Amino acid sequence: MSELNWQKSSFSGGPESSCLYIATAPDRTIRLRESDTPDVILGTDTRGLSRLLLHIKSETDRR
């Protein structure tokens, strides 16, 4: 796989906190990784990412 252009989430904290990174792969799928475990990379498509974000938001709204 070619080198991915990782971007840090704007919701991630400062340099000492855990951060979420996102990149688009050459096949147009989306890759996610966390700064604590950068070798673990999750892959999804835009529909899967949208469902994940909606789920996270609904769980956050419940609190």
C-alpha positions as CSV (number, residue, x, y, z in Angstrom):
1,M,0.0,0.0,0.0
2,S,1.3,3.5,-0.8
3,E,2.0,5.9,2.0
4,L,-1.2,7.5,3.3
5,N,-1.6,11.2,4.0
6,W,-2.8,11.0,7.7
7,Q,-4.7,14.0,9.1
8,K,-5.4,14.5,12.8
9,S,-9.0,15.0,13.8
10,S,-9.8,18.5,14.8
11,F,-11.5,17.1,17.9
12,S,-8.3,15.5,19.1
13,G,-6.7,17.0,22.1
14,G,-3.2,18.4,22.5
15,P,0.1,16.6,21.7
16,E,0.0,14.5,24.9
17,S,-3.5,13.1,24.4
18,S,-4.8,10.2,22.3
19,C,-5.6,11.4,18.8
20,L,-7.6,10.0,16.0
21,Y,-6.1,10.1,12.5
22,I,-7.9,9.6,9.2
23,A,-6.7,9.1,5.6
24,T,-8.1,8.2,2.2
25,A,-6.5,5.2,0.6
26,P,-5.9,5.0,-3.2
27,D,-9.0,2.8,-3.6
28,R,-11.0,5.7,-2.1
29,T,-11.7,3.8,1.2
30,I,-11.2,5.5,4.5
31,R,-8.5,4.5,7.0
32,L,-8.6,5.3,10.7
33,R,-5.9,4.9,13.4
34,E,-5.3,6.0,16.9
35,S,-2.1,7.6,18.1
36,D,-1.8,5.0,20.9
37,T,-1.7,2.1,18.5
38,P,-0.6,3.5,15.1
39,D,0.0,0.1,13.6
40,V,-3.7,-0.9,14.0
41,I,-5.5,0.6,11.0
42,L,-9.2,0.2,10.4
43,G,-10.7,0.5,7.0
44,T,-14.2,1.5,5.9
45,D,-16.1,3.2,3.2
46,T,-18.0,6.5,3.5
47,R,-21.2,4.8,4.4
48,G,-19.6,2.8,7.2
49,L,-17.9,5.9,8.6
50,S,-21.2,7.8,8.5
51,R,-22.9,5.1,10.5
52,L,-20.1,5.0,13.0
53,L,-20.2,8.8,13.5
54,L,-24.0,8.7,13.9
55,H,-23.7,6.0,16.5
56,I,-21.0,7.8,18.5
57,K,-23.1,11.0,18.4
58,S,-26.2,9.2,19.6
59,E,-24.3,7.6,22.5
60,T,-22.8,11.0,23.4
61,D,-26.2,12.6,23.3
62,R,-27.6,10.0,25.8
63,R,-25.1,11.1,28.4
